[in-house]
Amino acid sequence: MLTVETIGRIRREHFVKGRTIKEIVRDLHISRNTVRKVLRSGETSFAYKREIQPRPRLGRWRADLDRLLLANVALTSSTGATRSCC
């Protein structure tokens, strides 16, 4: 993920110092497309956010897990049992 400092450095290298995209890529070890995206846009940060969150793999066992966790909480609170391991 690009930080604001990296984005600023890319822009300074290109617009102030006149370095080419290829030179910036070699110096900063980031992709050419990333440098081009930074130079073409006016954004100060780039973040990716999913539109739809995929279902977790535990989805089909979620009800069973919730039931077991609630049973465990009830067991520890009624008997005073605590975890024996670290």
N, CA, C and O atoms as a Maestro MAE file, in Angstrom:
{
 s_m_m2io_version
 :::
 2.0.0
}

f_m_ct {
 s_m_title
 :::
 protein
 m_atom[344] {
  # First column is atom index #
  i_m_mmod_type
  r_m_x_coord
  r_m_y_coord
  r_m_z_coord
  i_m_residue_number
  s_m_chain_name
  s_m_pdb_residue_name
  s_m_pdb_atom_name
  i_m_atomic_number
  :::
  1 25 0.840 -1.171 0.000 1 A "MET " " N  " 7
  2 3 0.000 0.000 0.000 1 A "MET " " CA " 6
  3 2 0.891 1.243 0.000 1 A "MET " " C  " 6
  4 15 1.917 1.295 0.679 1 A "MET " " O  " 8
  5 25 0.486 2.201 -0.750 2 A "LEU " " N  " 7
  6 3 1.258 3.429 -0.852 2 A "LEU " " CA " 6
  7 2 0.940 4.371 0.299 2 A "LEU " " C  " 6
  8 15 -0.218 4.538 0.681 2 A "LEU " " O  " 8
  9 25 1.966 4.971 0.836 3 A "THR " " N  " 7
  10 3 1.767 5.975 1.869 3 A "THR " " CA " 6
  11 2 1.804 7.353 1.229 3 A "THR " " C  " 6
  12 15 2.205 7.511 0.076 3 A "THR " " O  " 8
  13 25 1.389 8.326 1.982 4 A "VAL " " N  " 7
  14 3 1.380 9.704 1.482 4 A "VAL " " CA " 6
  15 2 2.805 10.152 1.155 4 A "VAL " " C  " 6
  16 15 3.021 10.902 0.203 4 A "VAL " " O  " 8
  17 25 3.768 9.694 1.944 5 A "GLU " " N  " 7
  18 3 5.161 10.071 1.699 5 A "GLU " " CA " 6
  19 2 5.655 9.514 0.363 5 A "GLU " " C  " 6
  20 15 6.356 10.202 -0.379 5 A "GLU " " O  " 8
  21 25 5.290 8.268 0.058 6 A "THR " " N  " 7
  22 3 5.711 7.663 -1.202 6 A "THR " " CA " 6
  23 2 5.070 8.374 -2.385 6 A "THR " " C  " 6
  24 15 5.724 8.627 -3.397 6 A "THR " " O  " 8
  25 25 3.797 8.692 -2.255 7 A "ILE " " N  " 7
  26 3 3.100 9.411 -3.329 7 A "ILE " " CA " 6
  27 2 3.747 10.774 -3.554 7 A "ILE " " C  " 6
  28 15 3.952 11.187 -4.696 7 A "ILE " " O  " 8
  29 25 4.068 11.469 -2.470 8 A "GLY " " N  " 7
  30 3 4.743 12.761 -2.590 8 A "GLY " " CA " 6
  31 2 6.118 12.635 -3.217 8 A "GLY " " C  " 6
  32 15 6.527 13.478 -4.016 8 A "GLY " " O  " 8
  33 25 6.819 11.595 -2.857 9 A "ARG " " N  " 7
  34 3 8.163 11.406 -3.431 9 A "ARG " " CA " 6
  35 2 8.089 11.125 -4.925 9 A "ARG " " C  " 6
  36 15 8.902 11.635 -5.695 9 A "ARG " " O  " 8
  37 25 7.112 10.311 -5.340 10 A "ILE " " N  " 7
  38 3 6.940 10.031 -6.769 10 A "ILE " " CA " 6
  39 2 6.675 11.314 -7.528 10 A "ILE " " C  " 6
  40 15 7.277 11.551 -8.576 10 A "ILE " " O  " 8
  41 25 5.785 12.139 -7.016 11 A "ARG " " N  " 7
  42 3 5.445 13.397 -7.703 11 A "ARG " " CA " 6
  43 2 6.617 14.365 -7.741 11 A "ARG " " C  " 6
  44 15 6.853 15.016 -8.759 11 A "ARG " " O  " 8
  45 25 7.355 14.464 -6.636 12 A "ARG " " N  " 7
  46 3 8.527 15.355 -6.623 12 A "ARG " " CA " 6
  47 2 9.597 14.895 -7.594 12 A "ARG " " C  " 6
  48 15 10.190 15.696 -8.316 12 A "ARG " " O  " 8
  49 25 9.835 13.580 -7.601 13 A "GLU " " N  " 7
  50 3 10.851 13.047 -8.508 13 A "GLU " " CA " 6
  51 2 10.502 13.354 -9.965 13 A "GLU " " C  " 6
  52 15 11.380 13.680 -10.764 13 A "GLU " " O  " 8
  53 25 9.226 13.249 -10.301 14 A "HIS " " N  " 7
  54 3 8.830 13.438 -11.688 14 A "HIS " " CA " 6
  55 2 8.675 14.919 -12.064 14 A "HIS " " C  " 6
  56 15 9.254 15.377 -13.048 14 A "HIS " " O  " 8
  57 25 7.893 15.658 -11.274 15 A "PHE " " N  " 7
  58 3 7.560 17.029 -11.649 15 A "PHE " " CA " 6
  59 2 8.647 18.039 -11.297 15 A "PHE " " C  " 6
  60 15 8.846 18.999 -12.042 15 A "PHE " " O  " 8
  61 25 9.348 17.855 -10.200 16 A "VAL " " N  " 7
  62 3 10.362 18.816 -9.772 16 A "VAL " " CA " 6
  63 2 11.729 18.454 -10.342 16 A "VAL " " C  " 6
  64 15 12.410 19.298 -10.926 16 A "VAL " " O  " 8
  65 25 12.124 17.197 -10.170 17 A "LYS " " N  " 7
  66 3 13.455 16.792 -10.615 17 A "LYS " " CA " 6
  67 2 13.494 16.343 -12.068 17 A "LYS " " C  " 6
  68 15 14.570 16.200 -12.648 17 A "LYS " " O  " 8
  69 25 12.318 16.120 -12.660 18 A "GLY " " N  " 7
  70 3 12.267 15.768 -14.068 18 A "GLY " " CA " 6
  71 2 12.685 14.342 -14.383 18 A "GLY " " C  " 6
  72 15 13.078 14.054 -15.514 18 A "GLY " " O  " 8
  73 25 12.610 13.454 -13.421 19 A "ARG " " N  " 7
  74 3 12.996 12.060 -13.663 19 A "ARG " " CA " 6
  75 2 11.906 11.329 -14.429 19 A "ARG " " C  " 6
  76 15 10.725 11.655 -14.310 19 A "ARG " " O  " 8
  77 25 12.304 10.353 -15.204 20 A "THR " " N  " 7
  78 3 11.342 9.575 -15.969 20 A "THR " " CA " 6
  79 2 10.682 8.525 -15.088 20 A "THR " " C  " 6
  80 15 11.155 8.221 -13.993 20 A "THR " " O  " 8
  81 25 9.586 7.982 -15.584 21 A "ILE " " N  " 7
  82 3 8.863 6.946 -14.848 21 A "ILE " " CA " 6
  83 2 9.756 5.734 -14.629 21 A "ILE " " C  " 6
  84 15 9.743 5.132 -13.555 21 A "ILE " " O  " 8
  85 25 10.514 5.385 -15.628 22 A "LYS " " N  " 7
  86 3 11.405 4.222 -15.538 22 A "LYS " " CA " 6
  87 2 12.448 4.411 -14.435 22 A "LYS " " C  " 6
  88 15 12.747 3.467 -13.703 22 A "LYS " " O  " 8
  89 25 12.997 5.603 -14.310 23 A "GLU " " N  " 7
  90 3 13.985 5.871 -13.259 23 A "GLU " " CA " 6
  91 2 13.344 5.800 -11.876 23 A "GLU " " C  " 6
  92 15 13.945 5.281 -10.935 23 A "GLU " " O  " 8
  93 25 12.129 6.320 -11.755 24 A "ILE " " N  " 7
  94 3 11.423 6.290 -10.466 24 A "ILE " " CA " 6
  95 2 11.127 4.843 -10.060 24 A "ILE " " C  " 6
  96 15 11.283 4.471 -8.897 24 A "ILE " " O  " 8
  97 25 10.700 4.038 -11.030 25 A "VAL " " N  " 7
  98 3 10.399 2.628 -10.759 25 A "VAL " " CA " 6
  99 2 11.637 1.898 -10.267 25 A "VAL " " C  " 6
  100 15 11.566 1.140 -9.299 25 A "VAL " " O  " 8
  101 25 12.743 2.114 -10.908 26 A "ARG " " N  " 7
  102 3 13.987 1.441 -10.502 26 A "ARG " " CA " 6
  103 2 14.428 1.877 -9.105 26 A "ARG " " C  " 6
  104 15 14.913 1.064 -8.318 26 A "ARG " " O  " 8
  105 25 14.258 3.157 -8.806 27 A "ASP " " N  " 7
  106 3 14.712 3.695 -7.530 27 A "ASP " " CA " 6
  107 2 13.820 3.245 -6.369 27 A "ASP " " C  " 6
  108 15 14.326 2.869 -5.311 27 A "ASP " " O  " 8
  109 25 12.502 3.281 -6.558 28 A "LEU " " N  " 7
  110 3 11.575 3.002 -5.461 28 A "LEU " " CA " 6
  111 2 11.101 1.548 -5.402 28 A "LEU " " C  " 6
  112 15 10.441 1.157 -4.439 28 A "LEU " " O  " 8
  113 25 11.426 0.748 -6.415 29 A "HIS " " N  " 7
  114 3 11.049 -0.663 -6.445 29 A "HIS " " CA " 6
  115 2 9.532 -0.857 -6.366 29 A "HIS " " C  " 6
  116 15 9.045 -1.691 -5.603 29 A "HIS " " O  " 8
  117 25 8.799 -0.087 -7.152 30 A "ILE " " N  " 7
  118 3 7.359 -0.261 -7.270 30 A "ILE " " CA " 6
  119 2 7.018 -0.386 -8.749 30 A "ILE " " C  " 6
  120 15 7.844 -0.075 -9.607 30 A "ILE " " O  " 8
  121 25 5.822 -0.836 -9.045 31 A "SER " " N  " 7
  122 3 5.481 -1.122 -10.438 31 A "SER " " CA " 6
  123 2 5.300 0.157 -11.254 31 A "SER " " C  " 6
  124 15 4.978 1.219 -10.722 31 A "SER " " O  " 8
  125 25 5.514 0.022 -12.529 32 A "ARG " " N  " 7
  126 3 5.387 1.134 -13.462 32 A "ARG " " CA " 6
  127 2 3.944 1.636 -13.505 32 A "ARG " " C  " 6
  128 15 3.696 2.841 -13.569 32 A "ARG " " O  " 8
  129 25 3.003 0.705 -13.469 33 A "ASN " " N  " 7
  130 3 1.594 1.099 -13.485 33 A "ASN " " CA " 6
  131 2 1.211 1.894 -12.242 33 A "ASN " " C  " 6
  132 15 0.383 2.802 -12.319 33 A "ASN " " O  " 8
  133 25 1.796 1.566 -11.115 34 A "THR " " N  " 7
  134 3 1.523 2.307 -9.883 34 A "THR " " CA " 6
  135 2 2.033 3.734 -10.000 34 A "THR " " C  " 6
  136 15 1.341 4.676 -9.615 34 A "THR " " O  " 8
  137 25 3.233 3.897 -10.528 35 A "VAL " " N  " 7
  138 3 3.794 5.242 -10.703 35 A "VAL " " CA " 6
  139 2 2.929 6.042 -11.676 35 A "VAL " " C  " 6
  140 15 2.650 7.216 -11.436 35 A "VAL " " O  " 8
  141 25 2.510 5.422 -12.752 36 A "ARG " " N  " 7
  142 3 1.661 6.112 -13.716 36 A "ARG " " CA " 6
  143 2 0.330 6.522 -13.092 36 A "ARG " " C  " 6
  144 15 -0.168 7.617 -13.350 36 A "ARG " " O  " 8
  145 25 -0.245 5.641 -12.270 37 A "LYS " " N  " 7
  146 3 -1.514 5.951 -11.609 37 A "LYS " " CA " 6
  147 2 -1.364 7.148 -10.675 37 A "LYS " " C  " 6
  148 15 -2.234 8.017 -10.634 37 A "LYS " " O  " 8
  149 25 -0.269 7.194 -9.930 38 A "VAL " " N  " 7
  150 3 -0.035 8.313 -9.011 38 A "VAL " " CA " 6
  151 2 0.135 9.615 -9.782 38 A "VAL " " C  " 6
  152 15 -0.410 10.646 -9.387 38 A "VAL " " O  " 8
  153 25 0.878 9.576 -10.867 39 A "LEU " " N  " 7
  154 3 1.138 10.800 -11.626 39 A "LEU " " CA " 6
  155 2 -0.106 11.307 -12.345 39 A "LEU " " C  " 6
  156 15 -0.273 12.518 -12.492 39 A "LEU " " O  " 8
  157 25 -0.965 10.431 -12.789 40 A "ARG " " N  " 7
  158 3 -2.157 10.838 -13.527 40 A "ARG " " CA " 6
  159 2 -3.296 11.310 -12.638 40 A "ARG " " C  " 6
  160 15 -4.145 12.082 -13.082 40 A "ARG " " O  " 8
  161 25 -3.327 10.864 -11.405 41 A "SER " " N  " 7
  162 3 -4.450 11.214 -10.534 41 A "SER " " CA " 6
  163 2 -4.042 12.300 -9.544 41 A "SER " " C  " 6
  164 15 -2.856 12.567 -9.348 41 A "SER " " O  " 8
  165 25 -5.019 12.904 -8.942 42 A "GLY " " N  " 7
  166 3 -4.768 13.911 -7.918 42 A "GLY " " CA " 6
  167 2 -4.942 13.367 -6.517 42 A "GLY " " C  " 6
  168 15 -4.985 14.131 -5.553 42 A "GLY " " O  " 8
  169 25 -5.043 12.057 -6.395 43 A "GLU " " N  " 7
  170 3 -5.284 11.430 -5.095 43 A "GLU " " CA " 6
  171 2 -4.047 11.530 -4.195 43 A "GLU " " C  " 6
  172 15 -2.909 11.531 -4.663 43 A "GLU " " O  " 8
  173 25 -4.312 11.615 -2.891 44 A "THR " " N  " 7
  174 3 -3.207 11.606 -1.923 44 A "THR " " CA " 6
  175 2 -3.073 10.257 -1.240 44 A "THR " " C  " 6
  176 15 -2.080 10.001 -0.559 44 A "THR " " O  " 8
  177 25 -4.063 9.393 -1.416 45 A "SER " " N  " 7
  178 3 -3.966 8.039 -0.888 45 A "SER " " CA " 6
  179 2 -4.821 7.124 -1.758 45 A "SER " " C  " 6
  180 15 -5.819 7.546 -2.342 45 A "SER " " O  " 8
  181 25 -4.411 5.877 -1.829 46 A "PHE " " N  " 7
  182 3 -5.127 4.892 -2.611 46 A "PHE " " CA " 6
  183 2 -5.503 3.742 -1.699 46 A "PHE " " C  " 6
  184 15 -4.643 3.138 -1.059 46 A "PHE " " O  " 8
  185 25 -6.789 3.442 -1.642 47 A "ALA " " N  " 7
  186 3 -7.259 2.351 -0.804 47 A "ALA " " CA " 6
  187 2 -8.269 1.527 -1.586 47 A "ALA " " C  " 6
  188 15 -9.087 2.065 -2.332 47 A "ALA " " O  " 8
  189 25 -8.201 0.235 -1.409 48 A "TYR " " N  " 7
  190 3 -9.121 -0.685 -2.055 48 A "TYR " " CA " 6
  191 2 -10.122 -1.157 -1.031 48 A "TYR " " C  " 6
  192 15 -9.749 -1.618 0.048 48 A "TYR " " O  " 8
  193 25 -11.388 -1.043 -1.364 49 A "LYS " " N  " 7
  194 3 -12.425 -1.522 -0.466 49 A "LYS " " CA " 6
  195 2 -13.370 -2.406 -1.266 49 A "LYS " " C  " 6
  196 15 -13.848 -2.015 -2.330 49 A "LYS " " O  " 8
  197 25 -13.632 -3.589 -0.750 50 A "ARG " " N  " 7
  198 3 -14.525 -4.521 -1.424 50 A "ARG " " CA " 6
  199 2 -15.951 -4.005 -1.378 50 A "ARG " " C  " 6
  200 15 -16.388 -3.446 -0.373 50 A "ARG " " O  " 8
  201 25 -16.670 -4.195 -2.470 51 A "GLU " " N  " 7
  202 3 -18.079 -3.822 -2.480 51 A "GLU " " CA " 6
  203 2 -18.917 -4.884 -1.778 51 A "GLU " " C  " 6
  204 15 -19.837 -4.567 -1.024 51 A "GLU " " O  " 8
  205 25 -18.592 -6.132 -2.030 52 A "ILE " " N  " 7
  206 3 -19.321 -7.240 -1.413 52 A "ILE " " CA " 6
  207 2 -18.320 -8.108 -0.658 52 A "ILE " " C  " 6
  208 15 -17.353 -8.604 -1.236 52 A "ILE " " O  " 8
  209 25 -18.560 -8.283 0.625 53 A "GLN " " N  " 7
  210 3 -17.692 -9.123 1.444 53 A "GLN " " CA " 6
  211 2 -18.062 -10.577 1.215 53 A "GLN " " C  " 6
  212 15 -19.226 -10.939 1.388 53 A "GLN " " O  " 8
  213 25 -17.108 -11.428 0.830 54 A "PRO " " N  " 7
  214 3 -17.442 -12.833 0.613 54 A "PRO " " CA " 6
  215 2 -17.815 -13.529 1.917 54 A "PRO " " C  " 6
  216 15 -17.384 -13.135 3.001 54 A "PRO " " O  " 8
  217 25 -18.624 -14.571 1.784 55 A "ARG " " N  " 7
  218 3 -19.022 -15.331 2.967 55 A "ARG " " CA " 6
  219 2 -17.821 -16.059 3.536 55 A "ARG " " C  " 6
  220 15 -17.014 -16.598 2.778 55 A "ARG " " O  " 8
  221 25 -17.685 -16.087 4.843 56 A "PRO " " N  " 7
  222 3 -16.555 -16.808 5.429 56 A "PRO " " CA " 6
  223 2 -16.710 -18.316 5.232 56 A "PRO " " C  " 6
  224 15 -17.823 -18.818 5.073 56 A "PRO " " O  " 8
  225 25 -15.610 -19.015 5.245 57 A "ARG " " N  " 7
  226 3 -15.636 -20.469 5.059 57 A "ARG " " CA " 6
  227 2 -16.279 -21.185 6.232 57 A "ARG " " C  " 6
  228 15 -16.721 -22.327 6.103 57 A "ARG " " O  " 8
  229 25 -16.332 -20.522 7.368 58 A "LEU " " N  " 7
  230 3 -16.947 -21.144 8.537 58 A "LEU " " CA " 6
  231 2 -18.456 -20.965 8.546 58 A "LEU " " C  " 6
  232 15 -19.115 -21.367 9.505 58 A "LEU " " O  " 8
  233 25 -19.012 -20.376 7.510 59 A "GLY " " N  " 7
  234 3 -20.426 -20.042 7.460 59 A "GLY " " CA " 6
  235 2 -21.359 -21.172 7.826 59 A "GLY " " C  " 6
  236 15 -22.299 -20.966 8.594 59 A "GLY " " O  " 8
  237 25 -21.126 -22.365 7.297 60 A "ARG " " N  " 7
  238 3 -22.072 -23.452 7.553 60 A "ARG " " CA " 6
  239 2 -21.954 -24.005 8.969 60 A "ARG " " C  " 6
  240 15 -22.890 -24.648 9.446 60 A "ARG " " O  " 8
  241 25 -20.851 -23.780 9.647 61 A "TRP " " N  " 7
  242 3 -20.669 -24.258 11.015 61 A "TRP " " CA " 6
  243 2 -20.838 -23.145 12.048 61 A "TRP " " C  " 6
  244 15 -20.626 -23.368 13.240 61 A "TRP " " O  " 8
  245 25 -21.205 -21.988 11.610 62 A "ARG " " N  " 7
  246 3 -21.276 -20.835 12.513 62 A "ARG " " CA " 6
  247 2 -22.266 -21.057 13.655 62 A "ARG " " C  " 6
  248 15 -21.966 -20.739 14.805 62 A "ARG " " O  " 8
  249 25 -23.430 -21.595 13.346 63 A "ALA " " N  " 7
  250 3 -24.433 -21.839 14.389 63 A "ALA " " CA " 6
  251 2 -23.898 -22.831 15.428 63 A "ALA " " C  " 6
  252 15 -24.081 -22.632 16.629 63 A "ALA " " O  " 8
  253 25 -23.244 -23.886 14.969 64 A "ASP " " N  " 7
  254 3 -22.677 -24.866 15.900 64 A "ASP " " CA " 6
  255 2 -21.582 -24.243 16.762 64 A "ASP " " C  " 6
  256 15 -21.511 -24.493 17.965 64 A "ASP " " O  " 8
  257 25 -20.739 -23.438 16.143 65 A "LEU " " N  " 7
  258 3 -19.661 -22.785 16.898 65 A "LEU " " CA " 6
  259 2 -20.215 -21.819 17.934 65 A "LEU " " C  " 6
  260 15 -19.726 -21.776 19.063 65 A "LEU " " O  " 8
  261 25 -21.232 -21.042 17.562 66 A "ASP " " N  " 7
  262 3 -21.852 -20.121 18.524 66 A "ASP " " CA " 6
  263 2 -22.450 -20.888 19.697 66 A "ASP " " C  " 6
  264 15 -22.322 -20.471 20.848 66 A "ASP " " O  " 8
  265 25 -23.110 -22.020 19.398 67 A "ARG " " N  " 7
  266 3 -23.708 -22.836 20.450 67 A "ARG " " CA " 6
  267 2 -22.626 -23.377 21.390 67 A "ARG " " C  " 6
  268 15 -22.798 -23.347 22.608 67 A "ARG " " O  " 8
  269 25 -21.523 -23.868 20.839 68 A "LEU " " N  " 7
  270 3 -20.433 -24.394 21.667 68 A "LEU " " CA " 6
  271 2 -19.784 -23.301 22.513 68 A "LEU " " C  " 6
  272 15 -19.451 -23.524 23.677 68 A "LEU " " O  " 8
  273 25 -19.607 -22.127 21.928 69 A "LEU " " N  " 7
  274 3 -19.014 -21.028 22.694 69 A "LEU " " CA " 6
  275 2 -19.919 -20.587 23.837 69 A "LEU " " C  " 6
  276 15 -19.447 -20.330 24.944 69 A "LEU " " O  " 8
  277 25 -21.211 -20.500 23.572 70 A "LEU " " N  " 7
  278 3 -22.147 -20.133 24.647 70 A "LEU " " CA " 6
  279 2 -22.167 -21.198 25.742 70 A "LEU " " C  " 6
  280 15 -22.241 -20.866 26.925 70 A "LEU " " O  " 8
  281 25 -22.103 -22.464 25.360 71 A "ALA " " N  " 7
  282 3 -22.059 -23.536 26.351 71 A "ALA " " CA " 6
  283 2 -20.778 -23.450 27.171 71 A "ALA " " C  " 6
  284 15 -20.802 -23.694 28.377 71 A "ALA " " O  " 8
  285 25 -19.674 -23.111 26.543 72 A "ASN " " N  " 7
  286 3 -18.408 -22.989 27.244 72 A "ASN " " CA " 6
  287 2 -18.442 -21.822 28.228 72 A "ASN " " C  " 6
  288 15 -17.931 -21.937 29.341 72 A "ASN " " O  " 8
  289 25 -19.037 -20.702 27.828 73 A "VAL " " N  " 7
  290 3 -19.149 -19.546 28.728 73 A "VAL " " CA " 6
  291 2 -20.016 -19.910 29.922 73 A "VAL " " C  " 6
  292 15 -19.684 -19.574 31.059 73 A "VAL " " O  " 8
  293 25 -21.116 -20.588 29.672 74 A "ALA " " N  " 7
  294 3 -21.994 -21.000 30.767 74 A "ALA " " CA " 6
  295 2 -21.284 -21.971 31.695 74 A "ALA " " C  " 6
  296 15 -21.446 -21.891 32.913 74 A "ALA " " O  " 8
  297 25 -20.510 -22.873 31.148 75 A "LEU " " N  " 7
  298 3 -19.781 -23.855 31.945 75 A "LEU " " CA " 6
  299 2 -18.739 -23.171 32.819 75 A "LEU " " C  " 6
  300 15 -18.630 -23.488 34.003 75 A "LEU " " O  " 8
  301 25 -17.981 -22.251 32.268 76 A "THR " " N  " 7
  302 3 -16.914 -21.605 33.043 76 A "THR " " CA " 6
  303 2 -17.489 -20.681 34.103 76 A "THR " " C  " 6
  304 15 -16.911 -20.553 35.182 76 A "THR " " O  " 8
  305 25 -18.610 -20.036 33.822 77 A "SER " " N  " 7
  306 3 -19.155 -19.121 34.821 77 A "SER " " CA " 6
  307 2 -19.862 -19.874 35.946 77 A "SER " " C  " 6
  308 15 -19.848 -19.412 37.087 77 A "SER " " O  " 8
  309 25 -20.478 -21.019 35.657 78 A "SER " " N  " 7
  310 3 -21.199 -21.750 36.707 78 A "SER " " CA " 6
  311 2 -20.253 -22.590 37.576 78 A "SER " " C  " 6
  312 15 -20.492 -22.740 38.774 78 A "SER " " O  " 8
  313 25 -19.189 -23.135 36.990 79 A "THR " " N  " 7
  314 3 -18.295 -24.001 37.757 79 A "THR " " CA " 6
  315 2 -17.047 -23.296 38.250 79 A "THR " " C  " 6
  316 15 -16.309 -23.839 39.072 79 A "THR " " O  " 8
  317 25 -16.809 -22.112 37.762 80 A "GLY " " N  " 7
  318 3 -15.607 -21.408 38.156 80 A "GLY " " CA " 6
  319 2 -14.381 -21.927 37.465 80 A "GLY " " C  " 6
  320 15 -13.259 -21.626 37.873 80 A "GLY " " O  " 8
  321 25 -14.574 -22.698 36.429 81 A "ALA " " N  " 7
  322 3 -13.446 -23.268 35.689 81 A "ALA " " CA " 6
  323 2 -12.772 -22.202 34.867 81 A "ALA " " C  " 6
  324 15 -13.414 -21.285 34.356 81 A "ALA " " O  " 8
  325 25 -11.494 -22.333 34.750 82 A "THR " " N  " 7
  326 3 -10.725 -21.404 33.922 82 A "THR " " CA " 6
  327 2 -9.890 -22.208 32.947 82 A "THR " " C  " 6
  328 15 -9.812 -23.434 33.036 82 A "THR " " O  " 8
  329 25 -9.288 -21.526 32.047 83 A "ARG " " N  " 7
  330 3 -8.416 -22.215 31.103 83 A "ARG " " CA " 6
  331 2 -7.192 -22.750 31.818 83 A "ARG " " C  " 6
  332 15 -6.589 -22.065 32.646 83 A "ARG " " O  " 8
  333 25 -6.834 -23.970 31.494 84 A "SER " " N  " 7
  334 3 -5.694 -24.569 32.167 84 A "SER " " CA " 6
  335 2 -4.407 -24.383 31.374 84 A "SER " " C  " 6
  336 15 -3.311 -24.536 31.913 84 A "SER " " O  " 8
  337 25 -4.544 -24.054 30.097 85 A "CYS " " N  " 7
  338 3 -3.330 -23.862 29.316 85 A "CYS " " CA " 6
  339 2 -3.012 -22.377 29.197 85 A "CYS " " C  " 6
  340 15 -3.783 -21.532 29.651 85 A "CYS " " O  " 8
  341 25 -1.912 -22.072 28.604 86 A "CYS " " N  " 7
  342 3 -1.450 -20.699 28.465 86 A "CYS " " CA " 6
  343 2 -2.432 -19.928 27.669 86 A "CYS " " C  " 6
  344 15 -2.234 -18.736 27.431 86 A "CYS " " O  " 8
  :::
 }
 m_bond[343] {
  # First column is bond index #
  i_m_from
  i_m_to
  i_m_order
  :::
  1 1 2 1
  2 2 3 1
  3 3 4 2
  4 3 5 1
  5 5 6 1
  6 6 7 1
  7 7 8 2
  8 7 9 1
  9 9 10 1
  10 10 11 1
  11 11 12 2
  12 11 13 1
  13 13 14 1
  14 14 15 1
  15 15 16 2
  16 15 17 1
  17 17 18 1
  18 18 19 1
  19 19 20 2
  20 19 21 1
  21 21 22 1
  22 22 23 1
  23 23 24 2
  24 23 25 1
  25 25 26 1
  26 26 27 1
  27 27 28 2
  28 27 29 1
  29 29 30 1
  30 30 31 1
  31 31 32 2
  32 31 33 1
  33 33 34 1
  34 34 35 1
  35 35 36 2
  36 35 37 1
  37 37 38 1
  38 38 39 1
  39 39 40 2
  40 39 41 1
  41 41 42 1
  42 42 43 1
  43 43 44 2
  44 43 45 1
  45 45 46 1
  46 46 47 1
  47 47 48 2
  48 47 49 1
  49 49 50 1
  50 50 51 1
  51 51 52 2
  52 51 53 1
  53 53 54 1
  54 54 55 1
  55 55 56 2
  56 55 57 1
  57 57 58 1
  58 58 59 1
  59 59 60 2
  60 59 61 1
  61 61 62 1
  62 62 63 1
  63 63 64 2
  64 63 65 1
  65 65 66 1
  66 66 67 1
  67 67 68 2
  68 67 69 1
  69 69 70 1
  70 70 71 1
  71 71 72 2
  72 71 73 1
  73 73 74 1
  74 74 75 1
  75 75 76 2
  76 75 77 1
  77 77 78 1
  78 78 79 1
  79 79 80 2
  80 79 81 1
  81 81 82 1
  82 82 83 1
  83 83 84 2
  84 83 85 1
  85 85 86 1
  86 86 87 1
  87 87 88 2
  88 87 89 1
  89 89 90 1
  90 90 91 1
  91 91 92 2
  92 91 93 1
  93 93 94 1
  94 94 95 1
  95 95 96 2
  96 95 97 1
  97 97 98 1
  98 98 99 1
  99 99 100 2
  100 99 101 1
  101 101 102 1
  102 102 103 1
  103 103 104 2
  104 103 105 1
  105 105 106 1
  106 106 107 1
  107 107 108 2
  108 107 109 1
  109 109 110 1
  110 110 111 1
  111 111 112 2
  112 111 113 1
  113 113 114 1
  114 114 115 1
  115 115 116 2
  116 115 117 1
  117 117 118 1
  118 118 119 1
  119 119 120 2
  120 119 121 1
  121 121 122 1
  122 122 123 1
  123 123 124 2
  124 123 125 1
  125 125 126 1
  126 126 127 1
  127 127 128 2
  128 127 129 1
  129 129 130 1
  130 130 131 1
  131 131 132 2
  132 131 133 1
  133 133 134 1
  134 134 135 1
  135 135 136 2
  136 135 137 1
  137 137 138 1
  138 138 139 1
  139 139 140 2
  140 139 141 1
  141 141 142 1
  142 142 143 1
  143 143 144 2
  144 143 145 1
  145 145 146 1
  146 146 147 1
  147 147 148 2
  148 147 149 1
  149 149 150 1
  150 150 151 1
  151 151 152 2
  152 151 153 1
  153 153 154 1
  154 154 155 1
  155 155 156 2
  156 155 157 1
  157 157 158 1
  158 158 159 1
  159 159 160 2
  160 159 161 1
  161 161 162 1
  162 162 163 1
  163 163 164 2
  164 163 165 1
  165 165 166 1
  166 166 167 1
  167 167 168 2
  168 167 169 1
  169 169 170 1
  170 170 171 1
  171 171 172 2
  172 171 173 1
  173 173 174 1
  174 174 175 1
  175 175 176 2
  176 175 177 1
  177 177 178 1
  178 178 179 1
  179 179 180 2
  180 179 181 1
  181 181 182 1
  182 182 183 1
  183 183 184 2
  184 183 185 1
  185 185 186 1
  186 186 187 1
  187 187 188 2
  188 187 189 1
  189 189 190 1
  190 190 191 1
  191 191 192 2
  192 191 193 1
  193 193 194 1
  194 194 195 1
  195 195 196 2
  196 195 197 1
  197 197 198 1
  198 198 199 1
  199 199 200 2
  200 199 201 1
  201 201 202 1
  202 202 203 1
  203 203 204 2
  204 203 205 1
  205 205 206 1
  206 206 207 1
  207 207 208 2
  208 207 209 1
  209 209 210 1
  210 210 211 1
  211 211 212 2
  212 211 213 1
  213 213 214 1
  214 214 215 1
  215 215 216 2
  216 215 217 1
  217 217 218 1
  218 218 219 1
  219 219 220 2
  220 219 221 1
  221 221 222 1
  222 222 223 1
  223 223 224 2
  224 223 225 1
  225 225 226 1
  226 226 227 1
  227 227 228 2
  228 227 229 1
  229 229 230 1
  230 230 231 1
  231 231 232 2
  232 231 233 1
  233 233 234 1
  234 234 235 1
  235 235 236 2
  236 235 237 1
  237 237 238 1
  238 238 239 1
  239 239 240 2
  240 239 241 1
  241 241 242 1
  242 242 243 1
  243 243 244 2
  244 243 245 1
  245 245 246 1
  246 246 247 1
  247 247 248 2
  248 247 249 1
  249 249 250 1
  250 250 251 1
  251 251 252 2
  252 251 253 1
  253 253 254 1
  254 254 255 1
  255 255 256 2
  256 255 257 1
  257 257 258 1
  258 258 259 1
  259 259 260 2
  260 259 261 1
  261 261 262 1
  262 262 263 1
  263 263 264 2
  264 263 265 1
  265 265 266 1
  266 266 267 1
  267 267 268 2
  268 267 269 1
  269 269 270 1
  270 270 271 1
  271 271 272 2
  272 271 273 1
  273 273 274 1
  274 274 275 1
  275 275 276 2
  276 275 277 1
  277 277 278 1
  278 278 279 1
  279 279 280 2
  280 279 281 1
  281 281 282 1
  282 282 283 1
  283 283 284 2
  284 283 285 1
  285 285 286 1
  286 286 287 1
  287 287 288 2
  288 287 289 1
  289 289 290 1
  290 290 291 1
  291 291 292 2
  292 291 293 1
  293 293 294 1
  294 294 295 1
  295 295 296 2
  296 295 297 1
  297 297 298 1
  298 298 299 1
  299 299 300 2
  300 299 301 1
  301 301 302 1
  302 302 303 1
  303 303 304 2
  304 303 305 1
  305 305 306 1
  306 306 307 1
  307 307 308 2
  308 307 309 1
  309 309 310 1
  310 310 311 1
  311 311 312 2
  312 311 313 1
  313 313 314 1
  314 314 315 1
  315 315 316 2
  316 315 317 1
  317 317 318 1
  318 318 319 1
  319 319 320 2
  320 319 321 1
  321 321 322 1
  322 322 323 1
  323 323 324 2
  324 323 325 1
  325 325 326 1
  326 326 327 1
  327 327 328 2
  328 327 329 1
  329 329 330 1
  330 330 331 1
  331 331 332 2
  332 331 333 1
  333 333 334 1
  334 334 335 1
  335 335 336 2
  336 335 337 1
  337 337 338 1
  338 338 339 1
  339 339 340 2
  340 339 341 1
  341 341 342 1
  342 342 343 1
  343 343 344 2
  :::
 }
}
